[in-house]
Amino acid sequence: MSEADSDEDLMLAYAAGDAAAFDRLYQRFRKPLFGFLHRGLQDASMVEECFQDVWTRVIKSRRSYQPSARFSTWLFQIAHNRMVDVWRRQRPNDSLDEMLDEGPGLPDTADPSPEASADGFQQQRRLRDALARLPLEQRVAIQLRLERELSLEEIAEVTGSGRETVKSRLRYAMDKLRQHFAGGSP
């Protein structure tokens, strides 16, 4: 197998017994997956637990994996479902609306390197703050669209929502972000 192999081909190779294929998938997705979970959960121990659980589920599901969607869609759907389980466990008495309105914030991931400009740092912080204020489902949709470049259909599959719901969440999120950067608060 070559570095240019698709994620789906690697997963199929892993299902057929090629452990090196799994290693390559893990290397490709460990940072994006960890970041996705970290921004959604905030708690380091929960992030680590979910991260391990997602990969365990990938391993257990290898023989039944079917490339009907992109591997990344399948992987992030597992991660999203795991996060939802954690949110529900943490807030058993809260309504779904309250969970969405008061979802966890984004971690502080700014790199304070000497090369980073003050303006860039400030813009990055403003963006993190604006994203943290978004309702949870809007934030997840924005993350999947901007960071993972998933299509509306893929985001719908990951989140278990309809395509039009995802479209609305993205539109509302972008409106709130624009408002935030125009000087108003979302």
SERO-4910 file (N, C-alpha, C, O; in steps of 0.05 Angstrom, whole numbers):
BEGIN
 pado doro    nc1    nc2    nc3   cac1   cac2   cac3    cc1    cc2    cc3    oc1    oc2    oc3
  Met    A     17    -24      0      0      0      0     18     25      0     40     25     11
  Ser    A      8     46    -13     24     71    -14     11     92      3    -12     89     13
  Glu    A     26    114      7     15    137     23     -9    149     10    -25    162     24
  Ala    A    -13    145    -16    -36    157    -30    -61    140    -28    -82    148    -38
  Asp    A    -59    117    -14    -83    100    -11   -105    116      3   -100    131     22
  Ser    A   -129    111     -6   -152    125      7   -156    114     35   -148     91     41
  Asp    A   -169    129     51   -176    121     78   -193     96     77   -190     77     94
  Glu    A   -211     95     58   -229     72     56   -214     47     49   -219     25     60
  Asp    A   -194     49     30   -177     26     23   -161     17     47   -158     -7     51
  Leu    A   -151     36     63   -136     28     86   -153     13    106   -145     -7    118
  Met    A   -178     22    110   -196      9    129   -202    -19    119   -204    -38    135
  Leu    A   -207    -22     93   -213    -48     82   -188    -67     85   -191    -90     91
  Ala    A   -165    -56     81   -140    -71     84   -137    -80    113   -129   -102    119
  Tyr    A   -143    -62    132   -142    -68    160   -162    -90    167   -155   -109    181
  Ala    A   -186    -89    156   -206   -109    160   -197   -136    150   -204   -157    160
  Ala    A   -180   -136    129   -169   -161    118   -144   -170    133   -133   -191    125
  Gly    A   -136   -156    154   -114   -165    170    -88   -149    168    -68   -157    181
  Asp    A    -88   -127    154    -64   -111    151    -62    -91    174    -74    -69    172
  Ala    A    -47    -97    195    -45    -80    218    -32    -53    211    -38    -33    224
  Ala    A    -14    -53    192      0    -29    184    -20     -9    172    -16     15    174
  Ala    A    -41    -18    160    -62     -1    148    -75     14    171    -81     38    168
  Phe    A    -81      1    193    -93     14    216    -74     36    227    -83     58    233
  Asp    A    -48     29    229    -29     49    239    -29     74    222    -27     96    232
  Arg    A    -32     71    196    -32     94    178    -58    110    182    -58    135    182
  Leu    A    -81     96    185   -106    110    191   -104    126    217   -112    149    219
  Tyr    A    -93    113    237    -90    125    263    -73    150    261    -80    171    272
  Gln    A    -51    149    247    -34    172    243    -48    195    228    -44    218    235
  Arg    A    -64    188    209    -78    208    193   -100    222    210   -104    246    207
  Phe    A   -113    208    228   -136    219    241   -133    224    271   -152    234    283
  Arg    A   -111    217    283   -109    220    312   -111    249    321   -126    255    339
  Lys    A    -97    267    307    -98    295    315   -125    308    309   -137    321    327
  Pro    A   -136    304    285   -163    316    280   -185    305    299   -202    320    308
  Leu    A   -183    279    304   -203    267    321   -200    277    350   -220    284    363
  Phe    A   -176    278    360   -171    287    387   -180    317    389   -193    324    409
  Gly    A   -174    333    370   -182    361    370   -213    364    370   -224    380    385
  Phe    A   -226    348    354   -255    349    353   -267    342    380   -285    356    389
  Leu    A   -257    321    392   -267    313    419   -260    333    440   -276    339    458
  His    A   -236    345    438   -227    364    458   -245    389    457   -253    400    478
  Arg    A   -251    399    434   -268    423    431   -296    417    440   -310    435    449
  Gly    A   -305    392    438   -332    386    445   -336    379    475   -357    383    486
  Leu    A   -315    368    487   -317    358    514   -303    375    535   -312    376    558
  Gln    A   -280    386    529   -264    403    547   -250    388    569   -227    394    574
  Asp    A   -262    369    581   -250    354    604   -230    334    593   -237    316    578
  Ala    A   -205    338    602   -183    322    591   -187    292    595   -182    276    577
  Ser    A   -197    284    618   -201    255    623   -224    244    605   -222    221    595
  Met    A   -245    260    601   -266    251    584   -257    250    555   -265    232    540
  Val    A   -241    269    546   -231    269    519   -215    244    514   -218    230    494
  Glu    A   -197    238    532   -179    214    530   -196    189    529   -191    171    513
  Glu    A   -216    187    547   -233    164    548   -249    160    521   -250    138    510
  Cys    A   -260    182    512   -275    181    487   -257    174    463   -264    159    446
  Phe    A   -233    187    463   -214    182    441   -207    152    440   -208    140    418
  Gln    A   -201    140    463   -195    111    463   -220     95    455   -217     75    441
  Asp    A   -243    103    465   -267     88    459   -274     89    429   -282     69    417
  Val    A   -269    112    416   -275    114    387   -257     94    372   -266     80    355
  Trp    A   -231     94    379   -212     76    365   -219     47    371   -215     29    354
  Thr    A   -228     41    395   -236     14    402   -259      6    385   -261    -17    376
  Arg    A   -278     24    382   -301     18    365   -294     14    336   -306     -3    322
  Val    A   -274     29    326   -264     25    299   -252     -3    297   -258    -18    278
  Ile    A   -237    -11    316   -224    -38    316   -245    -60    316   -244    -79    301
  Lys    A   -265    -57    334   -286    -77    337   -303    -79    312   -314   -100    305
  Ser    A   -306    -56    297   -324    -55    274   -310    -61    248   -322    -60    227
  Arg    A   -284    -67    249   -268    -70    224   -280    -90    205   -280    -86    181
  Arg    A   -290   -113    215   -299   -134    197   -326   -126    184   -333   -136    163
  Ser    A   -342   -109    197   -368   -102    186   -367    -75    171   -387    -67    160
  Tyr    A   -343    -62    171   -341    -36    157   -347    -39    127   -338    -57    114
  Gln    A   -364    -21    118   -371    -19     89   -366     10     80   -376     28     93
  Pro    A   -351     14     59   -345     41     50   -368     55     36   -364     64     13
  Ser    A   -391     55     48   -414     68     35   -412     99     38   -426    113     24
  Ala    A   -396    108     57   -390    136     61   -360    139     65   -346    119     67
  Arg    A   -350    163     65   -322    167     69   -315    157     97   -331    158    116
  Phe    A   -291    146    100   -282    137    126   -284    159    147   -292    154    169
  Ser    A   -276    183    139   -276    205    159   -304    210    169   -308    217    192
  Thr    A   -324    208    151   -352    212    160   -359    190    180   -371    197    201
  Trp    A   -352    166    174   -358    144    192   -344    147    219   -357    144    240
  Leu    A   -319    155    218   -303    159    243   -315    181    260   -318    178    284
  Phe    A   -321    204    247   -331    227    263   -360    222    272   -369    234    291
  Gln    A   -374    205    258   -401    197    268   -398    182    294   -413    186    313
  Ile    A   -380    163    295   -375    148    319   -367    168    342   -377    166    364
  Ala    A   -349    187    336   -340    206    356   -363    224    365   -366    229    389
  His    A   -379    233    347   -402    250    354   -422    235    372   -431    245    392
  Asn    A   -428    210    364   -446    194    381   -435    190    409   -450    190    428
  Arg    A   -409    186    411   -396    182    437   -398    208    453   -403    207    477
  Met    A   -394    231    440   -396    257    455   -425    261    465   -429    270    487
  Val    A   -444    255    448   -472    257    456   -478    240    481   -492    249    499
  Asp    A   -467    216    481   -470    199    505   -459    212    530   -472    211    551
  Val    A   -436    224    527   -423    238    550   -440    262    559   -445    265    583
  Trp    A   -449    278    540   -466    301    547   -491    293    561   -499    305    581
  Arg    A   -503    272    552   -528    262    565   -522    252    593   -538    257    611
  Arg    A   -500    238    596   -493    228    623   -486    251    642   -493    249    666
  Gln    A   -474    272    632   -467    295    649   -490    312    656   -490    324    678
  Arg    A   -511    313    640   -534    330    644   -560    314    642   -576    320    625
  Pro    A   -564    295    659   -587    278    657   -614    292    661   -634    283    651
  Asn    A   -614    314    676   -639    328    682   -644    353    665   -665    365    667
  Asp    A   -625    360    649   -628    384    633   -643    377    607   -642    355    597
  Ser    A   -657    397    597   -671    393    571   -651    395    549   -629    406    552
  Leu    A   -658    385    526   -640    386    502   -634    415    495   -611    421    488
  Asp    A   -654    433    497   -650    461    490   -628    473    509   -611    488    499
  Glu    A   -629    467    534   -609    477    553   -582    466    546   -562    480    548
  Met    A   -580    440    539   -555    428    532   -543    442    507   -519    448    506
  Leu    A   -560    449    488   -550    462    464   -541    490    470   -521    500    459
  Asp    A   -557    505    487   -550    532    493   -526    535    510   -511    555    508
  Glu    A   -521    516    528   -499    518    547   -477    497    542   -464    489    561
  Gly    A   -473    489    516   -453    469    510   -425    478    519   -421    502    523
  Pro    A   -407    459    521   -380    466    530   -366    485    511   -372    485    487
  Gly    A   -348    501    521   -333    520    505   -310    507    491   -304    484    495
  Leu    A   -296    523    475   -272    513    461   -248    517    479   -247    536    494
  Pro    A   -229    499    477   -205    502    493   -187    524    482   -190    532    459
  Asp    A   -169    534    498   -150    554    490   -127    540    476   -110    528    489
  Thr    A   -126    542    449   -106    528    434    -87    547    420    -72    538    402
  Ala    A    -87    572    427    -70    591    414    -41    584    419    -33    576    441
  Asp    A    -25    587    398      4    581    400     18    607    406     21    624    387
  Pro    A     28    612    430     41    637    437     70    638    428     87    648    442
  Ser    A     76    628    403    103    628    394    112    656    387     95    673    382
  Pro    A    138    661    387    148    688    382    140    698    354    137    722    350
  Glu    A    136    679    335    129    687    308    100    696    305     93    710    286
  Ala    A     83    688    324     55    695    322     51    725    326     61    736    346
  Ser    A     37    737    308     32    766    311     10    771    332     -7    754    336
  Ala    A     11    794    344     -9    802    364    -37    803    351    -56    794    363
  Asp    A    -38    813    327    -63    815    313    -75    787    307    -99    782    311
  Gly    A    -58    770    297    -66    742    292    -76    728    317    -96    714    316
  Phe    A    -62    732    338    -69    720    364    -97    731    373   -114    715    381
  Gln    A   -100    756    370   -126    769    378   -149    759    361   -170    753    371
  Gln    A   -144    757    335   -165    747    317   -172    717    323   -195    709    323
  Gln    A   -151    702    329   -156    674    336   -172    671    362   -190    655    363
  Arg    A   -166    687    381   -180    687    407   -209    696    402   -228    684    413
  Arg    A   -213    717    386   -241    726    380   -257    704    367   -280    700    373
  Leu    A   -244    689    348   -258    668    335   -265    646    354   -287    636    354
  Arg    A   -246    638    371   -251    617    391   -274    626    410   -292    610    416
  Asp    A   -273    651    418   -294    661    436   -321    660    422   -342    653    434
  Ala    A   -322    669    397   -347    669    382   -357    640    378   -381    635    381
  Leu    A   -340    622    371   -348    594    368   -358    582    394   -378    567    394
  Ala    A   -345    589    416   -354    579    442   -382    588    450   -395    575    465
  Arg    A   -390    610    439   -417    621    445   -439    609    429   -462    612    435
  Leu    A   -431    594    408   -451    582    391   -465    559    406   -452    545    422
  Pro    A   -490    554    400   -503    530    411   -487    505    402   -475    505    380
  Leu    A   -486    485    418   -469    462    413   -473    450    385   -453    445    372
  Glu    A   -497    445    377   -501    432    351   -492    450    327   -483    439    307
  Gln    A   -494    476    330   -484    494    310   -453    493    309   -441    493    288
  Arg    A   -441    492    333   -412    491    335   -401    465    322   -382    465    308
  Val    A   -415    443    328   -406    417    317   -409    418    286   -390    409    272
  Ala    A   -431    429    276   -434    430    247   -413    448    234   -401    440    213
  Ile    A   -407    470    246   -386    488    236   -359    474    237   -344    476    217
  Gln    A   -352    461    258   -327    446    260   -324    426    238   -304    425    225
  Leu    A   -345    410    234   -344    389    214   -341    401    186   -328    389    169
  Arg    A   -354    423    181   -354    436    155   -327    449    150   -314    445    129
  Leu    A   -317    466    168   -293    481    164   -268    465    168   -249    468    153
  Glu    A   -267    450    189   -242    435    196   -239    409    181   -217    402    172
  Arg    A   -261    395    177   -260    368    164   -269    370    135   -267    350    120
  Glu    A   -281    393    127   -290    397    100   -311    376     91   -311    367     68
  Leu    A   -329    369    110   -350    350    104   -372    364     89   -377    388     94
  Ser    A   -386    350     72   -409    360     58   -433    362     77   -432    351     99
  Leu    A   -454    375     68   -478    376     84   -489    348     90   -497    343    112
  Glu    A   -488    331     70   -498    304     73   -481    289     93   -492    274    109
  Glu    A   -455    292     92   -438    279    111   -442    289    139   -442    273    158
  Ile    A   -445    315    142   -450    326    169   -477    315    180   -479    309    203
  Ala    A   -496    314    162   -522    303    170   -519    274    180   -532    266    199
  Glu    A   -503    259    165   -499    231    173   -484    229    200   -491    213    217
  Val    A   -464    246    204   -448    245    228   -466    253    252   -464    240    273
  Thr    A   -482    273    249   -497    284    272   -525    271    275   -539    276    294
  Gly    A   -533    255    255   -559    242    256   -582    262    252   -604    259    262
  Ser    A   -576    283    236   -595    304    230   -602    304    201   -588    291    185
  Gly    A   -623    318    194   -630    321    166   -612    341    152   -600    358    165
  Arg    A   -609    339    126   -593    357    110   -601    386    114   -584    403    118
  Glu    A   -627    391    114   -637    418    117   -632    429    145   -627    453    149
  Thr    A   -633    412    165   -626    420    192   -597    428    194   -591    449    206
  Val    A   -580    413    181   -551    420    181   -547    446    167   -532    464    176
  Lys    A   -561    450    144   -559    475    129   -567    498    146   -554    519    146
  Ser    A   -589    495    161   -599    517    179   -579    522    201   -573    545    208
  Arg    A   -568    501    213   -548    505    235   -524    520    225   -513    538    238
  Leu    A   -515    513    201   -491    527    190   -498    556    184   -482    574    189
  Arg    A   -521    561    173   -529    588    166   -532    605    192   -521    627    193
  Tyr    A   -545    594    212   -547    609    237   -520    614    250   -515    635    261
  Ala    A   -503    594    249   -477    596    261   -461    618    246   -448    635    259
  Met    A   -462    618    220   -447    638    205   -458    666    210   -443    685    212
  Asp    A   -485    668    212   -497    694    218   -487    704    245   -481    728    248
  Lys    A   -486    687    265   -477    694    292   -448    702    292   -439    721    305
  Leu    A   -432    687    276   -403    694    275   -399    721    261   -383    737    270
  Arg    A   -414    726    239   -412    752    226   -420    774    245   -407    795    246
  Gln    A   -442    770    259   -451    791    278   -430    796    300   -425    819    307
  His    A   -418    775    309   -397    777    330   -374    794    319   -363    812    333
  Phe    A   -365    789    295   -342    803    284   -349    831    274   -332    847    269
  Ala    A   -375    836    270   -384    863    262   -387    881    286   -392    905    283
  Gly    A   -383    870    310   -384    887    334   -406    881    353   -406    888    376
  Gly    A   -427    866    343   -448    858    361   -441    832    374   -421    820    367
  Ser    A   -456    823    393   -451    797    405   -471    777    395   -495    784    392
  Pro    A   -462    753    389   -481    733    378   -502    724    397   -519    708    391
***
